[in-house]
Amino acid sequence: MAGINLIKHAPGAPGLRFLGLGPGLMPIRGMLKLKLLLDKHAFWADGRTNAQLRILLSQSTVVVSLWRGKRMVGFGRATSDKVFRAVLWDVVVAGDLQGRGLGRKVIEALLNAPAIRNVERVYLMTSQSAEFYQQLGFENANSQKLLLKKQLSN
Ligand SMILES: CC(C)(COP(=O)(O)OP(=O)(O)OC[C@H]1O[C@@H](n2cnc3c(N)ncnc32)[C@H](O)[C@@H]1OP(=O)(O)O)[C@@H](O)C(=O)NCCC(=O)NCCS
């Protein structure tokens, strides 16, 4: 899609975290833009505070964002041990721009990142978008069970 910039952030996304950098390394309140995107379009990540988002970024091995002008319109991140296991988290495209290939771009950028490319297995959890990921080479993990321990109030 024309007019979209994809940013592959440094590990932990320090430019976004500390300076709010967007396309062209311009300071455009990137943390606010990230919060707006997640609050509006990522139902599982609604209401995360700036402080929490800063920690989340700092602990992410790979971070990718998509921009249309000064608006963040897509995001995805991954944690990885760089050899055996990586997990994708918080993949989202703004609702009005879904279905135009942007989600695919986010996933491809994450999977092609050096910290992800060479790991044995890449995992992800999704409640509503399994078919999207199946198109991109992910399979149902029928041999494994997802276990969950709920902590704090969430
Ligand atoms: C899931 C999401 C990231 C996909 O991004 P997107 O930009 O809409 O997807 P794309 O346009 O890149 O789609 C790529 C392909 O997947 C298909 N696809 C997209 N969403 C799909 C879905 N929910 N079910 C089935 N196929 C889907 C598209 O038709 C397209 O196929 P094509 O290349 O043959 O045309 C986006 O819709 C989104 O943010 N949804 C809400 C948040 C969410 O649920 N995120 C996942 C949580 S883990």
The ligand as an SDF file (V2000), in Angstrom:
LIG
                    3D

 48 50  0  0  0  0  0  0  0  0999 V2000
   -5.0710   -9.7260   12.1360 C   0  0  0  0  0  0  0  0  0  0  0  0
   -4.5250   -8.4830   11.4570 C   0  0  0  0  0  0  0  0  0  0  0  0
   -3.1920   -8.1070   12.0740 C   0  0  0  0  0  0  0  0  0  0  0  0
   -4.3320   -8.7790    9.9530 C   0  0  0  0  0  0  0  0  0  0  0  0
   -3.8440   -7.6030    9.3250 O   0  0  0  0  0  0  0  0  0  0  0  0
   -4.4360   -7.1440    7.9180 P   0  0  0  0  0  0  0  0  0  0  0  0
   -3.6470   -5.9800    7.4530 O   0  0  0  0  0  0  0  0  0  0  0  0
   -5.8990   -6.9840    8.0350 O   0  0  0  0  0  0  0  0  0  0  0  0
   -4.1240   -8.4380    7.0380 O   0  0  0  0  0  0  0  0  0  0  0  0
   -3.5810   -8.4830    5.5290 P   0  0  0  0  0  0  0  0  0  0  0  0
   -4.3700   -7.5350    4.6990 O   0  0  0  0  0  0  0  0  0  0  0  0
   -2.1080   -8.3560    5.5280 O   0  0  0  0  0  0  0  0  0  0  0  0
   -3.9790   -9.9750    5.1690 O   0  0  0  0  0  0  0  0  0  0  0  0
   -3.0600  -10.8980    4.6380 C   0  0  0  0  0  0  0  0  0  0  0  0
   -3.8540  -12.0830    4.1710 C   0  0  0  0  0  0  0  0  0  0  0  0
   -4.5620  -12.6650    5.2690 O   0  0  0  0  0  0  0  0  0  0  0  0
   -5.9750  -12.6620    5.0080 C   0  0  0  0  0  0  0  0  0  0  0  0
   -6.6380  -12.3500    6.2790 N   0  0  0  0  0  0  0  0  0  0  0  0
   -6.4990  -11.2420    7.0080 C   0  0  0  0  0  0  0  0  0  0  0  0
   -7.2360  -11.3330    8.1340 N   0  0  0  0  0  0  0  0  0  0  0  0
   -7.8500  -12.5190    8.0830 C   0  0  0  0  0  0  0  0  0  0  0  0
   -8.7490  -13.1970    8.9480 C   0  0  0  0  0  0  0  0  0  0  0  0
   -9.1450  -12.6610   10.1340 N   0  0  0  0  0  0  0  0  0  0  0  0
   -9.1910  -14.3980    8.5770 N   0  0  0  0  0  0  0  0  0  0  0  0
   -8.7920  -14.9550    7.4070 C   0  0  0  0  0  0  0  0  0  0  0  0
   -7.9400  -14.3750    6.5360 N   0  0  0  0  0  0  0  0  0  0  0  0
   -7.4800  -13.1750    6.8770 C   0  0  0  0  0  0  0  0  0  0  0  0
   -6.1710  -11.6020    3.9650 C   0  0  0  0  0  0  0  0  0  0  0  0
   -7.3310  -11.8960    3.1720 O   0  0  0  0  0  0  0  0  0  0  0  0
   -4.9060  -11.6860    3.1450 C   0  0  0  0  0  0  0  0  0  0  0  0
   -4.9520  -12.7210    2.2040 O   0  0  0  0  0  0  0  0  0  0  0  0
   -4.4070  -12.4930    0.6870 P   0  0  0  0  0  0  0  0  0  0  0  0
   -2.9650  -12.0930    0.8360 O   0  0  0  0  0  0  0  0  0  0  0  0
   -4.6260  -13.8110    0.0480 O   0  0  0  0  0  0  0  0  0  0  0  0
   -5.2660  -11.3900    0.1580 O   0  0  0  0  0  0  0  0  0  0  0  0
   -5.5160   -7.2890   11.5480 C   0  0  0  0  0  0  0  0  0  0  0  0
   -6.7030   -7.6320   10.8940 O   0  0  0  0  0  0  0  0  0  0  0  0
   -5.8020   -6.8700   12.9760 C   0  0  0  0  0  0  0  0  0  0  0  0
   -5.0770   -6.0760   13.5230 O   0  0  0  0  0  0  0  0  0  0  0  0
   -6.8980   -7.3830   13.5740 N   0  0  0  0  0  0  0  0  0  0  0  0
   -7.3030   -6.9820   14.9030 C   0  0  0  0  0  0  0  0  0  0  0  0
   -6.2880   -7.3200   15.9500 C   0  0  0  0  0  0  0  0  0  0  0  0
   -5.9810   -8.7770   16.0190 C   0  0  0  0  0  0  0  0  0  0  0  0
   -6.8750   -9.5980   16.1270 O   0  0  0  0  0  0  0  0  0  0  0  0
   -4.6630   -9.1080   16.0050 N   0  0  0  0  0  0  0  0  0  0  0  0
   -4.1460  -10.4420   16.1580 C   0  0  0  0  0  0  0  0  0  0  0  0
   -4.0250  -10.7490   17.6000 C   0  0  0  0  0  0  0  0  0  0  0  0
   -2.8650  -12.0110   17.9080 S   0  0  0  0  0  0  0  0  0  0  0  0
  1  2  1  0
  2  3  1  0
  2  4  1  0
  2 36  1  0
  4  5  1  0
  5  6  1  0
  6  7  2  0
  6  8  1  0
  6  9  1  0
  9 10  1  0
 10 11  2  0
 10 12  1  0
 10 13  1  0
 13 14  1  0
 14 15  1  0
 15 16  1  0
 15 30  1  0
 16 17  1  0
 17 18  1  0
 17 28  1  0
 18 19  1  0
 18 27  1  0
 19 20  2  0
 20 21  1  0
 21 22  1  0
 21 27  2  0
 22 23  1  0
 22 24  2  0
 24 25  1  0
 25 26  2  0
 26 27  1  0
 28 29  1  0
 28 30  1  0
 30 31  1  0
 31 32  1  0
 32 33  2  0
 32 34  1  0
 32 35  1  0
 36 37  1  0
 36 38  1  0
 38 39  2  0
 38 40  1  0
 40 41  1  0
 41 42  1  0
 42 43  1  0
 43 44  2  0
 43 45  1  0
 45 46  1  0
 46 47  1  0
 47 48  1  0
M  END
$$$$
